[in-house]
Amino acid sequence: MGQQEVIDVLQKSNKPLSRSQIAKILKVNEALISRILNTLLKFDEIKCIELDRYQVAQLLGWDSPWRRTRFYYCLSISESKDFPSLAKGK
């Protein structure tokens, strides 16, 4: 498991993904994904948005998220029409 696998998952997704969503797709531990995401962020390979729990509820349709959540994405999807408007700062 390496950085390229995480980048591939994010590039194939048409929306930003949380750490737990990425870990579930790749079937690996969330702690490992966290380390990889931090490295990718450090070198500007990916971007991150942090939404409060109300924005998360709107974006994902969750009834009552209990905390803010970070979502990760590749620059290539940020201009997509499917990219959530909350992530664009609107």
C-alpha positions, -999 to 999 in steps of 0.1 A, spaced: 0 0 0 15 33 -10 8 68 -21 0 60 -57 -29 37 -46 -45 66 -26 -40 90 -55 -56 66 -79 -87 62 -56 -90 100 -53 -86 105 -91 -113 79 -99 -137 94 -74 -159 123 -87 -162 137 -52 -139 143 -22 -135 114 1 -130 111 38 -101 91 54 -125 63 64 -140 61 29 -106 58 14 -95 31 39 -127 12 32 -122 13 -5 -86 1 -2 -94 -23 27 -66 -10 49 -63 5 84 -73 42 88 -40 50 106 -20 40 75 -43 61 53 -38 91 76 0 89 73 -2 86 36 -27 115 33 -5 137 55 25 130 33 5 137 1 -8 170 16 27 180 26 39 177 -10 8 192 -25 -1 160 -43 -37 163 -30 -59 189 -14 -81 188 17 -113 206 28 -127 205 63 -164 208 67 -184 213 99 -209 188 109 -238 207 93 -220 209 59 -212 172 62 -249 164 68 -258 184 37 -230 169 15 -235 133 25 -271 133 35 -262 120 70 -289 127 96 -267 138 125 -229 137 120 -212 143 153 -181 161 143 -164 180 115 -148 159 88 -119 163 64 -123 154 28 -95 148 4 -94 152 -34 -70 155 -64 -68 188 -82 -81 171 -114 -116 167 -100 -119 202 -84 -131 216 -117 -156 188 -124 -193 198 -125 -199 169 -100 -175 184 -75 -196 196 -45 -203 233 -43 -195 232 -5 -159 222 -14 -156 251 -38 -163 275 -9 -198 284 -21 
